[in-house]
Amino acid sequence: MSKYAEHLSKELFSETITQTPTRKGFGEGLKQAGELDERVVALCADLTESTQMESFAKAYPDRYFEVGVAEQNLVTVAAGLAAEGFIPFTSSYAAFSPGRNWEQIRTTACLNEQPVKVVGSHAGLSVGHDGATHQMLEDIALMRSLPNMTVIVPCDEHEARKATLAIAKTKQPAYLRLAREKTPIVTSTDSPFEIGKAQVWREGKDVTIIVAGPLAYEAIKACELLAKNDLEVELINSPSIKPLDVDTLVKSIKKTRAVVTVEEAQITGGLGGVIAELIGEHAPAALQRIGVRDVFGQSGTITELWEHYGLLAADIATAAHTAYKRAHTK
Amino acid sequence: MKHSVKELELKANTIRQDIIQMLVAAGSGHSAGSLGMADVFTALYFEVLNHNPKQPYWEERDRLLLSNGHIVPVRYAAMAEAGYFSKSELKTLRKFGSRLQGHPERTRLPGLEHTSGPLGSGLSQAAGMALGLKLKDNTSSHIYVCMGDGELDEGNVWEAAMFAGARKLGNITAIIDRNNIQIDGFTEQVMPLEPLSMKWQAFGWHVIEIDGHNIEQIVTACGEAKAIFERPVAIIAHTIPGKGVDYMERDPVWHGMPPGTKDVPGDPPKAKQADEALHELRTLRGRIRGEHE
């Protein structure tokens, strides 16, 4: 326990660890952002409750716009509002925004340099029973390839709230990736969050595990499993996919030369792809990637799906062993 | 009116000549729609818009958006004529380092309200700006958005039309360039749009149909549009693509092509296209003999 940063949840290894969905943190953060700055407006595509925009809508009905089931219009109307000096937050299922409206985001938000905030709800596998059509795994790749775009993948409710407040203050477009299902709260209200910063949650010399999103708790559990085998893991939470905290990550990778990435997304172009690029350019290392590998999801509970796609603590621990062995085999 | 119809017609003719010269200097670009909308852009910049070229982002200005960004030569030519920048800059169109990008980019040239070109998203941005003006209690500014007719194939247009109609965004006037052509041919063959007026009406819009080359009608329609508060207004401007240059008029081939200045072996002769176009425009098709002769 002592190896974990002091700001993480005190309940980290309790069986009754509190679980909430990251989208809840967004809902709270959006309402707070609306209190702090009256330029904050919100737009939704027929999913007010699911996207947790409801409390903002109730508090600020004049600054809340329902556009109907029309995701292309959702982000382009937002670009128009931004042109008039507002800070628009848009939200829908990630499969449809940014899934369906990528070109509109590219042109009217990024190229046009308007601070449209795209909030992708129900990303990853966590929309569960809806199946592959609604499980968005490609959004990180789509969004991080866009110039001017900030990409944040919060690990829990607290981090989602802080990220929402942080992106409300920037002049850039931003993408915030949220999950539907409840997942453990691993940070605390006073954990640090800053766009462009990764957090070293636990120090170690043998393997670096880098995580973004709600699988953070599985990564923490993996560290405990590995400690039993005397593998000292450095665990880094990297919610800021873009801009990436190159300094912190490279420093750790140079030390361990064995890396595991953990995410609930396609590893192609996702965190796994990001770190592969980083290693290629800055610090040769053995890399094992945990995530979805070039397949679509399917219906099921989040537990069934995480297990099927090999995203659990035991899978992460196995990947860590493999990376460690590869780093130490000539 | 601030200017006489004659003065505006002459300005439109100057703008058409500038368009030809720009396209020739660039060696690429869209002729038909640019020439076809010269009268509308002249009316907008010199009679309709409340704007100030010296203060392009003055809060009380009217906003002009160009959704079908490929006809931006007509906008650049009108802006230069209005004093936003020097006419000598027009020849930099589509060149490396130019503020006059092939499709309009807001961040490069003061006076552009948005970045556009990928079809279908201009009306949505206009709707967002219209909402923004209402939130700011800006009741003096009006939003004009020019759109192509081929562009109306895009679903995003109708999402925006439904939204603006439902919210009764009376501060939007959409001017639709009904020139009946798109890249692949005539609109009614590629993807029929008629009955176009009824489509907009069904989405809650007030519709005015005009001759897009009659400057008096353009100005009057814009006045009527601004006077209607409870509904967005669509002005369907019937125009002739390639207007003013005989061999271009009504021919879809000129949708995305500039006139040529030299012959290419194996291709139809092009060496005199640009000269011919300029001669026609300067002499108003031989009706006047002037200093250019």
Interface residues (C-beta under 8 A of the other chain):
Chain A: V41 D62 R63 F65 V67 G68 A70 Q72 N73 T76 V77 A78 A79 G80 L81 A82 A83 E84 G85 F86 P88 E103 Q104 T107 T108 L111 N112 E113
Chain B: E105 R106 T107 E113 H114 T115 S116 G117 P118 G120 S121 S124 Q125 A126 A127 G128 M129 A130 L131 G132 L133 L135 K136 G155 N156 E159 A160 M162 F163
